[in-house]
Amino acid sequence: MFESNFVLAVLAFIVVIGPLILFHELGHFWAARIFNIKVEEFGIGFPPRAATLFERKGTVFTLNWIPLGGFVRPAGEDDPDVEGGLASAPPFARFCVLAAGAFMNMVVAFVLMFIVYMLGAPSALPGARIQTVVADSPAAQAGLQAGDIITAVDDVTVDQSTDLTEYIFANAGEPILVTLTRAGETLTTTITPREDPPEGQGPTGIIIEQNYEIQQYGPFAALGQASAEMAGFLNTFIQLPRLIVQEEIPARYFRPVSVVGISQLGGQQITESIEENAVWPIVRFTAYISVALAVTNLLPIPALDGGRILFVLIEVVRGKRVKPEHEMTVHFIGFAALLALMVVFIFLDIVDPLVVP
C-alpha cells in the first residue's frame, strides 16, 4: 500500500507540479522578452546541468538533472548596474515580469477548467452519494452500501451532501430513518449515529460526496462555467481565513502543505481518475493547484514574487528604490524562513498526510 501511494505521489509530482512550475517560469521569461530584459538562462529542471539544448537571442536553454519544473536566470536580477538586466529596468517592467509567473498560472488554470467542461464535468444533483462504508459501523449494520444515494433523513430532504452531515451530527444517538436509491430502486433503513465514534470514522462510518452526473458543455458554455469556477475558487481563497475562524471549513484541510503533501493529494486524484475512468479529477485538481500557486506567489512575503513586487511598489511610492543590498538581505532572510517552514510542512505531510475530504 505504501509503495503504491508513493508511486502515485511521484507520478502526481511529474504530471502536476513540474509542469505548473515550468509554465510559471515561462511567464517570467516571455514577459522579460517583451520588455527587452536580458535572460541569461532558461532551465528545464534544476541544476546541476545535464545538457545545453540550444542558444537563442542570448539565452541558453538547458536541461537539468533535478526535475523540479524549471527556472529563469535574468541578467542583473539584483544588480541595477547591469545594463539591460532586470534590476535596471523601469518599475513597471519589473512589476510585469515579476507578476507574469502568477498570471501564467491563472491562464493555465482557466484553460484546464475549460477543457474539463468541454470533455465532461460533474454537475450537482440532489442527494449525497456514499463513497465508502466502514465495516461493522452503524451504516454497515443498517445495510448501506457504497454507491447508494441518500435522498432524505426522517422528513428532511437531502439536496446537498452537507445537509446529511449536519443532520447526522445534530441527531447523534437518535434513530434516523434514511431514504435512499440503489440501482434505481427506492429503499428505507434506520441508522443510529454514534455519539462517540472511533477516530476518523464519524458518527455513521460513511464517506460521502455530492451526488452528480457528468455533463458536457459547448465552447461558450464551457467558457462561462470555467470563469464561474475560477471566480468561486478565488473567492474561497480570499474568504479562507474567515471560513476557518467561523469553523465553516475544518482548519486541517487548509493547513499549509509542502510539495510532498500536494503530490500525495495529486496521487489521490489520479486514483479517482482511474476509478471514475475520467480525466476531470486530476485535471481539475491541477487547475486548483495552479491557482493556489499563483495566489501564494503573489503574497507579499520576502523571496516570493509578491515580496519583490512589494519593493517595486515601495520604490514607486517613495520615488527612489530601496538599496539593493538591503533588499537582498530581506529576501535572504525570507528565503531562509521559507526553507525552515518547508521542512516543518514536509514533516507534517509525512506523519499526518492529508486526504481530500
N, C-alpha and C positions, 0 to 999 in steps of 0.2 A: 504493500500500500504506500509506504514512504517513497519507494523508488518511483512508483507511478506518479505520485504527486510532484516529486522532484523533476521528473522528465517534463511533465505538463507545465511546471513553473518556468523551466528553461525555455521550452517552446514558446510560452507566452511572452517571455522577455524578447525573444528573437522576432516574434510576429508583431508585438505591440510596442514595447518601449523603444527598442532600437530604431525602428523607422520613424517614430514620433520625434525622437531627439534629432535624427538626421534632417527631417523636414524643418524643425526649429532652426537648425543651423543654416539650412538653405535660405530661410527667410532673412537671416542676418547677412548672408553672402549676397543675395540678389539686391538687397537694399544698399549695401556698400557699393555694389557696381553702379546702381542708379545714381548715387551721389559722388561717383568717381573717387571713392576711397580705396586705396590700395589694399589688396588682400594677398598676403604672402603665401598662405597655405589653406587649402580646404581638405580636411582629412575625413575619410570614412573609417570609423572606429577610432580608438585612442592609441597613442604611441605605446610601445615602440613601433617604428615604421616597418612595414613588411615590404612595401614596394612603392615606387613612384610611378603613377599611372601615366600622366602626361602634364604638360605645362601650357597654359593658355592665358594670354593677356597679363602676364606677370604673376599668375597664380599657379603654384604647384599643387596638383591634385594627387593625394596619396592614399594608399590602403594601409591600415594599421592593424596590429595584432589583437588589441582588446576590443571586442565587439560591443561597444557602448554608444552606438549611434554615430556621432561624428563631432567635428569641431571646426571653427573658423579662426584663423590667426591673422587679424588685420594688422597692417603696419602701424607702428606708433600707437598701440592701443591705450597706453597710459602716458605717453610722452608727447606733449603738444609741440615739441621742437621738430618732430619728424614731419617733413612736408608731404602732404597727400595722405597722411595717416588719419586714424580715427580721432585721436585726441585733438588734432589740429583743425578738424572740420568744424563748421559753424554749429551752434547748439541745435538748430532744427534738424540738420543732417544727422547729428549724433543721436538725437531723440528718435528719429525714424529708424535708424539702424538698430538701436537697442530694443525698440518695440516690435521690430519686424519678425522676430522669432515667435513671440506670442501671437502676433497677427496670423502668421502662417499656421500655427497650431489651431487657431479658430477656423481658418479656411478648411484645413484638413478635416476637422470635426464636422463642419457643415456638409462637406462633400460626402463623408461617410454616412451621416444621417440621411442624406438624400438617397444614397444607394440603398440603405436599409429599407426605406419606404417604397422605393421602386421595386425591389426584389420581394418585399413582403415583410411587414412588421406586425407585432401583436397589437390588436385593437381590443380594448377592455370590454368585457361582457359582465352582466350581473353574476354574482356568486363568487365563492372562494374555492379554488381548486386545491385538493390535498396533494402535496408532493411526496411526503414521507410519513409513515405511521410507525412509531416506536413499538417494538414488541412488548407485550404484557402491559401496555399503557391503557388508560381508560378508553382511548379511541380504538385500540385494537380489540379490547373486550367488547366494545359496542358494535364491532363488525365493520368499522370504517376502513376503507382501502385507498391506496394511492390512486389518484385519478378521479376519485369521487368529487362532485361539485356540490358544496353546501349552499343551499339557496335560502334557508331560513332557520332560525333558532327560536323555539317557542313560537310566539306570534310576531317576531321581528324579522323582516326581510333583510337578507344579506346582499347588498348591492356591491359594496367594496369589501375587500378582504379585511380591512381594518374594523369593519362593523362586527365581524365574527370575533376578532381578537378582543375588542373592547367588551363585548357581551360575555365572553367566557371569563375574563378576569373579574368582571363585576358580579358574576354569579358562581364563583368558586365554592364548591361544597354543596351546590344545589343541583338536582337532576334537571337536565335540559333536553327538550325534545328537538332533535335535529332532523331537518328535512333536506334530502339530497337527491341528486340524479346520478344514475350509474348506467352507462350504455343506453341512454335514452329513457330509462325507467325511473319513476319517482319512488323513493323509499323513505321510511322514517325509522329512527332509532333513538334511544335515550342514552345520554352520557352524563356522567357526574365529574366535572373538573376538580382536580386535586387542589387543596388549599396550600399544601407544602410539597410541591413536586420535586423529584430529583433534579439536580443542577443540569441545565441545558435541555430539559425535556418540555418544560412548560406545563400548564395545568392538565392538558389533554393528551400530550405526546404526539402532536402532529406538527408538520411544517407545511404552511400554506402559501399560496400565491394568488394574485388576482386572476380570476377566470378570463380567458381571452380567446380570440380567434386570429389567425393570420390573414391580414388584408393587404393587397397590393394597391398601389396608388399610381395614377398617371403623373407625368412630369410636373405639371403645375401644382397638382395637389400635393405631390411629394415635396416640392419646394416650400409650400405652406406648412406642412407637417414638420419638416426639418427646422424651419425657422421657429415654429412654436416650441419645439422640444429644446432647441438651443436656448431660447429665451427663458424657458422654465428651469433649465439646469443652471443657468447663470443666476437666476433669481434665488434658487435654492442655495447656491454657493454664498450669495450675499446675505441671505437670511439665516445661514447656518448657525452663527453664534446665538441668535435669539431662539432658534428651534431647540438647540441643545439646552440652553438655560431654562426654558419653559418645559423641558422634558418631552417635547413633541416627537423627538427622534432620540433613540439611545445614543449617548455620547461615544460608546465604544466602537460604534460603526463609523464614526467620523474622527477617530484619533489620527494623528499624523502617521503615515506609513512610509516605509522605505521602498527602494526598488525591489527588495525581496517580497514585501507584502503585496505590491502591485502585481508582481509576477505570480504570486500564489492566487490572487483573485482572478488574474487572467487565465490561469490553469483551470479554475472552476468554470469560467465562461467557455473555454474550449470543450470541457466535458459536457456542458449543457448544449453547445452547438452540435456535438456528436450525438447526444441523446435525442435532441429535437430534430436531427437531420436538417439543420438550417444554419445559415451563416449569421443571422441577425444578433445572437447573443454576443459573439466575440467582436463583431463589427461595431455594435452599439457601445460595448464596453470600451473599445479603442477610442471611439469618439468622445466618451465621457472623460477618459484619461487625458486626451488631447486638450480638452477644455480646462481640466484641472491643472495641467502643465502650464497652459497659457496664463491662467489667473495666478498661480503660485509664483511664476517667474516675474510677474508684474508687481508683486508685493514689495514695498519699499524696505527691503532687507539688504544690508551690505553684501556685496559679492554677487547678488542676483541682478538680473537685468533691471528690475524695478529699483534696486538700490542705486544703480548707476544713473538711471533716469532721474532719480531724486536729486542727484548732484547737478545734473544738467538744468533742472528746474530752479535749483538754488542759484545757479550761475545767472539765469535769466532774471530772477528777482533782484539779485544783488548788483547786477551789471558787471560782475567780474567773477572769474572761476575760483573755486577752492584750489589751493595749492596742490599740484599733482601728488606730491609726497604725502600730504595729509590725507587725501582721498585714498591713495593706495594703502595707507595704514589702516584706515577704517574698513576697507574691503578685505584686507588680510585678516583682521580680527573677526569680521563677519564670516569669512570662509572657514576659519578655524572653528568657530562656534557651530557652524552648519555641519562640519565634519563630525564634531563631537556628538551633536544631536542625531546624526545619521547612524552612528554606531549604536546609540541607545535604541533608535527605532528598528534597526535591523535585529537587535537582540529581542525586542518585544515581538517582532513578526515571526521570529523563530520559535520562541517559547509559547506564544499565545497567538497563533495565526488567525487572521480574520476570515470570516465566512460571509459570503453575500447573504443578507437576510431574506 
